C-alpha cells in the first residue's frame, strides 16, 4: 500500500489572539511565589475536558447539543471554577488542551481577577483549533508571544481516513532568558477505537515534535501536551524520554524520570489505575527546578482523583489533573 506523507506548516495569523483585558481586582499568588529564584518561569499544562461555550456551532459533542442542562449559568460557573484554580496556581504560562475556540479564551481572561494586577495579568494568548475545528489548544502568557506557527500531519491511504488531529503549536515567548523560549503544545490521538488501531497516529505525532526539535536545533524549549500515551509506553534512557522520527532517536528531558519527582502517581485515573499521559518534554538548555502533578485543591476529590466535569449536574472541573513545572536557563553546558 502506497503511503503519501506530507507535512504542512503554516503561520497561524488568523488564530493568534492578543488579549489586553483588565479588571479592578488583586490576587496573592501561590505557585509563582514558591520561592524560586529570579529568572525562572512557571508553566502549567492542563487538559480541561471538553470546554465548550454555549454558542452552538454543530461541531460540539452530542451531550452539549439540544439540552437545557448546558446553559449560560452552568457555563459561567464552570468558568469561575477554572479561574479560581488558575488564580491559586498563578503560573506564568497556562497551556490548555480541549478548549473550543478563542471566545472561550476571552471569557477565561475576563473572569480572572488577576487582570487588575499588571505583574500577574495574562496579556498574551493564542488559540489553535483541531483540523476539523472541534476542540483545540491554547496558551495564556504573562510574557509576550512574539510568533506562532502550527505543524500538521497529513497521511493519506487508500481506503483509510485520517481522524481529526490537533496540530502541533509552536510559539516563541519573550521571557527573561537569553533568547525567546520555544513552547510547543499538542493533543495526541486518543485510544478510542482501540489502542493498537490508533497507535499509528500517536507515532506520527511523536515523530512530528521530534522532527521539529531536530529542525530548529534549539534546546531552549518546553513541550507540554496530553499525549494519550503513558510514560511506560515511551522509550527511556535515564532521565530522558527517547523520541523516534524516521529511524532517528532524539532525547528529551522528562520530569517524571528525575528521582526528585519519581513518586508522582499520574494525571488521569482510568479503570481504577493512574496513568501518566500528560507530559512535559524539556530541552537540555533548561534546568527543571520543580515539577508536580497538581493534586491539591477543589479540582480533586478526597482521594486526590480528578473531579471530572459532568454535564448532568453541571459540577466538576476536568478528568485530568494539571501538571506544573518551573524552569530556568542553564548559563553554560556544565550547569
FISEFI-187964 format. One record per atom (N, C-alpha, C): x, y, z. Coordinates in steps of 0.1 Angstrom, whole numbers, padded with zeros to 4 digits, always signed. Layout:
% residues N
XYZ;...
//
This chain:
% residues 335
+0008-0012+0000;+0000+0000+0000;+0009+0012+0000;+0007+0021-0009;+0015+0033-0011;+0010+0043-0001;+0020+0050+0006;+0017+0060+0016;+0022+0073+0011;+0013+0083+0010;+0017+0096+0006;+0018+0105+0019;+0029+0109+0023;+0031+0117+0035;+0035+0131+0032;+0028+0140+0039;+0031+0154+0037;+0031+0161+0051;+0040+0170+0053;+0040+0178+0065;+0037+0193+0061;+0026+0198+0067;+0022+0212+0064;+0026+0221+0075;+0031+0232+0071;+0035+0242+0081;+0029+0255+0077;+0022+0262+0086;+0016+0275+0082;+0016+0285+0093;+0017+0297+0090;+0016+0308+0100;+0002+0309+0105;+0000+0310+0118;-0014+0309+0123;-0019+0323+0126;-0017+0332+0117;-0021+0346+0120;-0036+0347+0123;-0044+0340+0116;-0059+0342+0118;-0063+0337+0131;-0055+0329+0138;-0059+0324+0151;-0052+0330+0163;-0042+0339+0160;-0035+0345+0171;-0043+0356+0177;-0044+0355+0190;-0053+0364+0197;-0045+0371+0209;-0043+0383+0208;-0035+0390+0219;-0046+0398+0227;-0045+0395+0240;-0056+0400+0249;-0050+0411+0259;-0058+0421+0260;-0053+0432+0269;-0065+0436+0278;-0072+0427+0284;-0083+0430+0293;-0078+0433+0307;-0085+0441+0314;-0082+0443+0328;-0094+0445+0336;-0094+0441+0349;-0105+0444+0358;-0099+0449+0371;-0107+0453+0380;-0103+0460+0392;-0102+0450+0404;-0093+0441+0403;-0092+0431+0413;-0077+0428+0415;-0073+0423+0427;-0059+0420+0430;-0059+0405+0435;-0047+0399+0435;-0046+0385+0438;-0032+0382+0444;-0032+0374+0454;-0019+0369+0460;-0016+0356+0454;-0005+0354+0448;-0001+0342+0441;+0003+0331+0450;+0003+0319+0445;+0008+0307+0453;+0019+0301+0446;+0017+0295+0434;+0027+0288+0427;+0039+0297+0423;+0036+0308+0417;+0047+0317+0413;+0055+0323+0424;+0049+0322+0436;+0056+0327+0448;+0061+0317+0457;+0065+0305+0452;+0070+0294+0460;+0085+0295+0462;+0091+0307+0460;+0105+0309+0464;+0115+0306+0454;+0112+0305+0441;+0121+0302+0431;+0129+0315+0427;+0141+0313+0423;+0150+0324+0420;+0145+0332+0408;+0149+0345+0408;+0146+0353+0396;+0152+0348+0384;+0145+0348+0373;+0149+0342+0360;+0143+0329+0357;+0134+0324+0367;+0127+0312+0364;+0114+0315+0358;+0108+0304+0353;+0095+0306+0346;+0086+0294+0350;+0074+0297+0355;+0064+0286+0359;+0054+0284+0348;+0051+0271+0346;+0043+0266+0335;+0033+0256+0340;+0020+0257+0337;+0010+0247+0340;+0004+0243+0327;+0003+0229+0325;-0004+0224+0314;-0016+0216+0319;-0027+0217+0312;-0040+0211+0317;-0049+0208+0306;-0053+0195+0305;-0065+0192+0296;-0077+0195+0304;-0085+0205+0300;-0096+0210+0308;-0110+0204+0304;-0109+0193+0296;-0120+0184+0293;-0132+0191+0287;-0133+0190+0274;-0144+0195+0266;-0150+0208+0270;-0141+0219+0270;-0145+0232+0275;-0152+0239+0263;-0165+0237+0261;-0173+0243+0251;-0179+0256+0257;-0183+0265+0248;-0191+0276+0253;-0206+0272+0250;-0215+0282+0251;-0229+0279+0249;-0235+0283+0235;-0226+0287+0226;-0230+0291+0213;-0229+0278+0204;-0240+0273+0199;-0240+0260+0192;-0235+0263+0178;-0225+0255+0174;-0219+0256+0161;-0223+0243+0153;-0227+0233+0160;-0230+0220+0154;-0218+0210+0154;-0206+0215+0159;-0195+0207+0160;-0192+0202+0174;-0201+0206+0183;-0199+0202+0197;-0202+0187+0199;-0197+0181+0210;-0201+0168+0213;-0216+0167+0216;-0222+0156+0213;-0236+0154+0214;-0242+0158+0227;-0235+0156+0238;-0240+0159+0252;-0243+0174+0253;-0236+0182+0245;-0237+0196+0247;-0248+0203+0237;-0254+0195+0229;-0263+0200+0219;-0278+0196+0223;-0286+0206+0222;-0301+0204+0224;-0305+0200+0238;-0297+0204+0248;-0301+0201+0262;-0302+0213+0270;-0311+0214+0279;-0313+0225+0288;-0302+0224+0300;-0296+0213+0301;-0286+0211+0311;-0273+0220+0309;-0271+0223+0296;-0259+0231+0293;-0264+0245+0289;-0262+0255+0297;-0267+0269+0295;-0257+0279+0300;-0261+0291+0299;-0251+0302+0303;-0248+0302+0317;-0257+0299+0326;-0254+0299+0340;-0244+0288+0344;-0246+0276+0338;-0237+0265+0341;-0223+0268+0335;-0223+0274+0323;-0210+0277+0317;-0202+0288+0325;-0209+0298+0331;-0203+0308+0339;-0197+0302+0352;-0205+0293+0358;-0200+0286+0370;-0187+0278+0367;-0187+0272+0355;-0176+0264+0351;-0164+0273+0349;-0166+0284+0343;-0155+0294+0341;-0150+0299+0354;-0158+0301+0363;-0154+0306+0377;-0146+0296+0384;-0150+0283+0383;-0142+0273+0390;-0128+0272+0383;-0127+0272+0370;-0114+0271+0363;-0106+0283+0367;-0111+0295+0367;-0103+0307+0371;-0098+0307+0385;-0106+0302+0394;-0102+0300+0408;-0090+0291+0409;-0090+0281+0402;-0078+0272+0402;-0066+0278+0396;-0068+0285+0385;-0057+0293+0379;-0051+0303+0388;-0060+0310+0395;-0055+0320+0404;-0047+0314+0416;-0051+0302+0420;-0044+0296+0431;-0030+0291+0426;-0029+0286+0414;-0016+0281+0408;-0008+0293+0404;-0014+0303+0398;-0007+0315+0394;+0006+0313+0386;+0006+0304+0376;+0017+0301+0368;+0019+0312+0357;+0031+0314+0352;+0034+0324+0342;+0028+0321+0329;+0028+0308+0326;+0021+0303+0313;+0011+0292+0317;-0001+0293+0311;-0010+0282+0312;-0012+0277+0298;-0011+0263+0297;-0013+0257+0284;-0025+0247+0285;-0035+0249+0277;-0047+0242+0278;-0049+0233+0265;-0055+0221+0268;-0060+0212+0257;-0075+0211+0259;-0082+0209+0248;-0097+0207+0248;-0104+0220+0252;-0101+0230+0245;-0108+0243+0246;-0114+0245+0232;-0127+0250+0232;-0134+0251+0219;-0130+0261+0210;-0128+0273+0214;-0125+0284+0205;-0119+0296+0212;-0115+0306+0205;-0109+0318+0211;-0119+0326+0219;-0132+0325+0217;-0142+0331+0226;-0141+0326+0240;-0139+0313+0242;-0137+0308+0255;-0125+0313+0262;-0114+0315+0254;-0102+0321+0259;-0105+0335+0264;-0112+0343+0256;-0116+0356+0261;-0124+0356+0274;-0133+0347+0275;-0141+0346+0287;-0133+0342+0299;-0123+0333+0297;-0114+0330+0308;-0107+0342+0313;-0101+0350+0304;-0094+0362+0308;-0103+0372+0315;-0115+0373+0310;-0125+0383+0316;-0129+0379+0330;-0128+0366+0333;-0132+0361+0347;-0120+0360+0356;-0108+0362+0352;-0097+0361+0360;-0095+0374+0368;-0094+0373+0381;-0093+0385+0390;-0079+0391+0389;-0069+0383+0384;-0055+0387+0383;-0053+0399+0373;-0063+0401+0364;-0061+0411+0353;-0059+0425+0358;-0063+0428+0370;-0061+0441+0376;-0047+0444+0381;-0039+0433+0382;-0025+0435+0386;-0016+0433+0375;-0009+0443+0370;+0000+0442+0358;+0010+0431+0360;+0015+0428+0372;+0025+0418+0374;+0020+0404+0372;+0007+0402+0374;+0001+0389+0373;-0009+0387+0361;-0011+0398+0354;-0021+0397+0343;-0016+0389+0331;-0025+0382+0325;-0022+0374+0312;-0026+0383+0301;-0016+0389+0295;-0018+0399+0284;-0016+0393+0270;-0012+0381+0269;-0009+0375+0256;-0015+0361+0255;-0021+0357+0244;-0027+0344+0243;-0028+0340+0228;-0029+0327+0226;-0030+0322+0213;-0039+0309+0214;-0047+0307+0204;-0056+0295+0203;-0055+0290+0189;-0054+0276+0188;-0053+0269+0175;-0063+0258+0176;-0073+0257+0166;-0083+0246+0166;-0077+0233+0161;-0084+0223+0162;-0081+0210+0156;-0083+0211+0141;-0079+0201+0134;-0080+0201+0120;-0095+0202+0115;-0104+0196+0123;-0118+0196+0120;-0126+0207+0128;-0118+0215+0135;-0124+0227+0142;-0133+0223+0153;-0129+0213+0161;-0138+0209+0172;-0132+0214+0185;-0122+0208+0190;-0115+0213+0202;-0100+0215+0199;-0095+0226+0204;-0081+0229+0201;-0073+0231+0214;-0061+0237+0212;-0052+0240+0223;-0050+0256+0224;-0046+0260+0236;-0045+0274+0238;-0033+0277+0248;-0027+0289+0247;-0017+0293+0256;-0021+0307+0261;-0020+0309+0274;-0021+0322+0281;-0008+0325+0287;-0003+0337+0285;+0011+0341+0289;+0011+0354+0295;+0019+0356+0306;+0022+0369+0311;+0033+0376+0303;+0040+0368+0295;+0051+0374+0287;+0047+0374+0272;+0053+0383+0265;+0049+0385+0251;+0051+0372+0243;+0041+0369+0235;+0042+0358+0225;+0045+0365+0212;+0057+0362+0206;+0062+0370+0195;+0059+0363+0182;+0056+0350+0182;+0053+0344+0170;+0045+0331+0173;+0038+0326+0163;+0031+0313+0164;+0031+0306+0151;+0034+0293+0151;+0034+0285+0139;+0027+0272+0142;+0020+0266+0133;+0014+0253+0135;+0020+0243+0125;+0020+0231+0129;+0026+0220+0121;+0015+0208+0121;+0012+0203+0110;+0001+0193+0110;+0006+0180+0102;+0002+0169+0106;+0004+0157+0099;-0007+0155+0089;-0004+0149+0077;-0014+0146+0067;-0010+0133+0060;-0015+0122+0065;-0013+0109+0060;-0025+0104+0051;-0022+0100+0039;-0033+0095+0030;-0030+0081+0026;-0041+0073+0028;-0040+0059+0024;-0052+0056+0016;-0051+0045+0008;-0063+0040+0001;-0072+0034+0011;-0085+0039+0011;-0095+0033+0019;-0093+0036+0034;-0085+0045+0038;-0083+0048+0052;-0083+0063+0054;-0092+0068+0063;-0093+0082+0065;-0086+0086+0078;-0079+0097+0077;-0072+0103+0089;-0082+0108+0098;-0081+0105+0111;-0090+0111+0121;-0087+0125+0124;-0096+0132+0131;-0094+0146+0134;-0082+0146+0143;-0072+0154+0140;-0060+0155+0147;-0057+0170+0150;-0052+0172+0163;-0048+0186+0166;-0034+0189+0161;-0031+0200+0156;-0018+0204+0151;-0008+0205+0163;+0004+0205+0159;+0015+0209+0169;+0016+0224+0168;+0014+0231+0180;+0015+0245+0181;+0029+0249+0186;+0035+0258+0179;+0048+0263+0183;+0048+0278+0185;+0051+0283+0197;+0052+0297+0199;+0065+0301+0205;+0069+0313+0202;+0081+0319+0208;+0076+0329+0219;+0081+0327+0231;+0077+0335+0242;+0089+0343+0247;+0088+0357+0247;+0099+0365+0252;+0099+0367+0267;+0104+0357+0273;+0106+0357+0288;+0119+0364+0292;+0124+0361+0303;+0137+0367+0308;+0149+0358+0306;+0149+0350+0295;+0160+0342+0291;+0169+0349+0281;+0180+0343+0277;+0189+0350+0267;+0183+0351+0253;+0173+0343+0250;+0166+0344+0238;+0152+0339+0240;+0143+0340+0231;+0129+0336+0233;+0128+0321+0236;+0119+0317+0245;+0116+0303+0248;+0107+0298+0238;+0110+0286+0233;+0102+0279+0223;+0093+0270+0230;+0080+0272+0229;+0070+0265+0236;+0061+0257+0226;+0060+0244+0228;+0052+0236+0219;+0040+0230+0227;+0029+0228+0221;+0018+0221+0227;+0010+0213+0216;+0004+0202+0221;-0005+0195+0212;-0014+0186+0220;-0022+0178+0213;-0031+0169+0220;-0032+0157+0211;-0025+0146+0214;-0023+0135+0206;-0036+0126+0205;-0037+0118+0195;-0049+0110+0192;-0052+0101+0204;-0064+0100+0208;-0069+0092+0219;-0068+0077+0215;-0071+0068+0225;-0071+0054+0222;-0085+0049+0219;-0094+0058+0218;-0108+0054+0214;-0107+0047+0200;-0115+0036+0199;-0114+0028+0187;-0104+0017+0188;-0096+0017+0199;-0086+0006+0201;-0072+0012+0202;-0065+0008+0212;-0051+0013+0214;-0042+0010+0202;-0043-0003+0198;-0034-0007+0187;-0038+0000+0174;-0051+0001+0171;-0055+0007+0158;-0052+0022+0158;-0051+0029+0169;-0049+0043+0169;-0034+0046+0171;-0026+0036+0174;-0012+0039+0177;-0004+0045+0166;-0008+0042+0154;-0001+0048+0142;-0001+0064+0143;-0013+0069+0147;-0014+0084+0147;-0006+0090+0158;-0005+0083+0170;+0003+0089+0181;+0018+0088+0177;+0022+0077+0170;+0035+0076+0165;+0039+0087+0155;+0029+0091+0147;+0031+0102+0137;+0032+0115+0144;+0025+0117+0155;+0026+0130+0163;+0038+0130+0171;+0043+0119+0176;+0056+0118+0182;+0067+0122+0172;+0067+0116+0160;+0077+0119+0150;+0076+0134+0146;+0065+0140+0146;+0063+0154+0143;+0071+0163+0152;+0068+0162+0166;+0075+0170+0175;+0090+0167+0175;+0094+0155+0174;+0109+0151+0173;+0115+0158+0161;+0108+0157+0150;+0114+0163+0137;+0115+0178+0139;+0105+0184+0145;+0106+0199+0147;+0117+0203+0156;+0119+0196+0167;+0130+0199+0176;+0144+0197+0169;+0145+0187+0161;+0157+0185+0154;+0159+0196+0143;+0149+0200+0136;+0150+0210+0126;+0155+0223+0132;+0149+0227+0143;+0153+0240+0149;+0167+0240+0155;+0171+0229+0160;+0184+0228+0167;+0184+0236+0180;+0172+0240+0185;+0171+0248+0196;+0167+0240+0209;+0176+0240+0219;+0174+0233+0231;+0167+0241+0242;+0164+0254+0239;+0156+0262+0249;+0141+0260+0246;+0136+0249+0250;+0122+0246+0246;+0115+0238+0257;+0102+0240+0257;+0093+0231+0266;+0081+0226+0257;+0079+0213+0257;+0068+0207+0250;+0058+0203+0261;+0046+0207+0261;+0036+0204+0271;+0023+0199+0264;+0019+0187+0267;+0008+0181+0259;+0001+0169+0267;-0011+0167+0263;-0018+0154+0266;-0014+0145+0254;-0006+0135+0257;-0001+0126+0246;-0009+0114+0245;-0019+0112+0254;-0027+0099+0254;-0017+0087+0253;-0006+0088+0259;+0004+0078+0260;+0011+0078+0273;+0010+0067+0280;+0016+0067+0294;+0031+0067+0293;+0037+0072+0304;+0052+0072+0304;+0058+0059+0301;+0052+0048+0305;+0058+0035+0303;+0058+0031+0288;+0050+0038+0280;+0049+0035+0266;+0059+0042+0257;+0067+0051+0264;+0078+0057+0257;+0091+0050+0259;+0100+0050+0249;+0114+0046+0251;+0120+0055+0261;+0129+0050+0270;+0135+0058+0280;+0150+0055+0281;+0157+0065+0286;+0172+0064+0288;+0175+0073+0300;+0176+0068+0312;+0179+0076+0324;+0168+0086+0326;+0172+0099+0326;+0162+0110+0328;+0156+0115+0315;+0157+0107+0304;+0153+0111+0291;+0142+0102+0286;+0132+0108+0279;+0124+0101+0270;+0131+0101+0256;+0130+0090+0249;+0137+0089+0236;+0126+0089+0226;+0125+0100+0218;+0115+0101+0207;+0121+0095+0194;+0112+0090+0186;+0117+0084+0173;+0111+0092+0162;+0119+0095+0152;+0114+0101+0140;+0122+0096+0128;+0116+0089+0119;+0122+0084+0107;+0134+0076+0110;+0134+0068+0121;+0145+0060+0125;+0156+0067+0133;+0155+0080+0135;+0164+0087+0143;+0159+0090+0157;+0168+0088+0167;+0164+0089+0181;+0167+0103+0186;+0158+0109+0194;+0161+0122+0200;+0157+0121+0215;+0167+0125+0223;+0165+0125+0237;+0159+0138+0242;+0150+0138+0252;+0144+0150+0257;+0141+0147+0272;+0144+0157+0281;+0142+0156+0295;+0127+0154+0299;+0125+0144+0307;+0111+0142+0313;+0112+0143+0328;+0105+0153+0334;+0105+0154+0348;+0101+0141+0356;+0092+0133+0350;+0088+0121+0356;+0100+0112+0359;+0110+0113+0351;+0122+0104+0352;+0133+0109+0362;+0131+0121+0367;+0140+0126+0377;+0137+0120+0391;+0147+0116+0398;+0145+0109+0411;+0137+0118+0421;+0139+0131+0420;+0132+0140+0429;+0117+0140+0427;+0112+0136+0415;+0098+0137+0411;+0092+0124+0408;+0099+0113+0411;+0095+0100+0407;+0083+0094+0414;+0079+0100+0425;+0068+0095+0433;+0054+0100+0428;+0054+0108+0418;+0042+0113+0413;+0033+0102+0407;+0021+0101+0411;+0012+0089+0407;+0008+0090+0392;+0001+0100+0388;-0004+0101+0375;-0014+0113+0373;-0018+0115+0361;-0027+0127+0358;-0041+0123+0354;-0043+0110+0351;-0055+0105+0346;-0059+0092+0352;-0070+0091+0358;-0074+0079+0366;-0085+0072+0358;-0081+0060+0352;-0089+0052+0343;-0090+0038+0347;-0102+0032+0349;-0104+0018+0353;-0095+0015+0366;-0096+0024+0375;-0090+0023+0388;-0075+0023+0388;-0069+0028+0377;-0055+0029+0376;-0050+0043+0372;-0039+0047+0378;-0033+0060+0374;-0025+0059+0361;-0026+0069+0352;-0018+0069+0340;-0011+0083+0339;+0001+0083+0335;+0009+0095+0333;+0009+0098+0318;-0002+0104+0313;-0004+0107+0299;-0002+0121+0295;-0001+0130+0306;+0001+0144+0303;+0016+0147+0306;+0023+0153+0297;+0038+0153+0297;+0044+0167+0295;+0055+0169+0301;+0065+0179+0297;+0077+0172+0291;+0081+0177+0279;+0094+0173+0273;+0102+0186+0274;+0114+0186+0279;+0121+0198+0282;+0136+0198+0277;+0140+0208+0270;+0152+0209+0263;+0164+0209+0272;+0176+0206+0267;+0188+0205+0275;+0193+0219+0280;+0188+0229+0274;+0193+0243+0278;+0185+0248+0290;+0176+0240+0296;+0168+0244+0307;+0171+0235+0319;+0172+0241+0331;+0171+0234+0344;+0156+0231+0347;+0153+0220+0353;+0140+0217+0358;+0141+0219+0373;+0136+0231+0378;+0137+0234+0392;+0127+0227+0401;+0115+0225+0394;+0104+0220+0402;+0094+0213+0392;+0088+0203+0397;+0077+0196+0389;+0067+0190+0398;+0054+0191+0395;+0045+0184+0403;+0032+0182+0395;+0024+0171+0399;+0011+0170+0395;+0002+0177+0405;-0006+0186+0401;-0014+0194+0410;-0026+0187+0415;-0024+0181+0427;-0034+0172+0433;-0040+0178+0446;-0038+0191+0448;-0044+0197+0460;-0053+0209+0455;-0065+0209+0460;-0074+0219+0456;-0088+0214+0454;-0097+0222+0450;-0111+0218+0448;-0113+0210+0436;-0103+0209+0427;-0104+0202+0415;-0102+0187+0416;-0099+0182+0429;-0098+0168+0432;-0107+0164+0443;-0110+0151+0444;-0118+0146+0455;-0109+0143+0467;-0115+0137+0477;-0108+0134+0489;-0096+0124+0487;-0097+0116+0477;-0086+0107+0474;-0076+0112+0463;-0077+0125+0460;-0068+0131+0450;-0071+0127+0436;-0083+0122+0433;-0087+0118+0420;-0094+0130+0413;-0091+0132+0400;-0097+0144+0393;-0112+0145+0395;-0117+0157+0398;-0131+0159+0400;-0137+0163+0386;-0140+0153+0378;-0143+0155+0364;-0156+0163+0362;-0156+0170+0351;-0168+0178+0348;-0180+0169+0344;-0192+0171+0349;-0203+0163+0345;-0214+0173+0340;-0218+0171+0328;-0229+0180+0322;-0242+0177+0329;-0244+0165+0335;-0257+0161+0341;-0260+0169+0353;-0249+0173+0361;-0252+0181+0373;-0245+0195+0372;-0237+0197+0361;-0230+0210+0360;-0218+0212+0369;-0214+0201+0376;-0204+0202+0386;-0191+0197+0381;-0180+0200+0388;-0167+0194+0384;-0158+0203+0376;-0146+0198+0374;-0135+0206+0367;-0131+0199+0354;-0123+0188+0356;-0118+0181+0344;-0115+0166+0349;-0114+0157+0339;-0110+0144+0342;-0095+0142+0342;-0087+0153+0340;-0073+0153+0341;-0068+0162+0352;-0057+0159+0358;-0050+0168+0367;-0040+0177+0360;-0039+0189+0364;-0029+0198+0358;-0015+0193+0362;-0005+0196+0354;+0009+0194+0357;+0016+0208+0357;+0025+0210+0366;+0032+0223+0366;+0047+0220+0368;+0055+0229+0362;+0069+0229+0363;+0075+0243+0364;+0087+0244+0370;+0094+0257+0370;+0108+0254+0363;+0111+0262+0354;+0124+0260+0346;+0132+0273+0347;+0145+0271+0345;+0154+0283+0344;+0164+0279+0333;+0171+0289+0328;+0180+0287+0317;+0194+0283+0323;+0200+0273+0317;+0214+0270+0321;+0223+0281+0316;+0233+0285+0324;+0242+0295+0320;+0253+0290+0311;+0257+0277+0313;+0267+0271+0304;+0264+0256+0304;+0271+0249+0295;+0269+0235+0293;+0271+0226+0305;+0279+0231+0314;+0283+0223+0326;+0273+0224+0337;+0263+0233+0336;+0253+0235+0346;+0245+0223+0348;
//
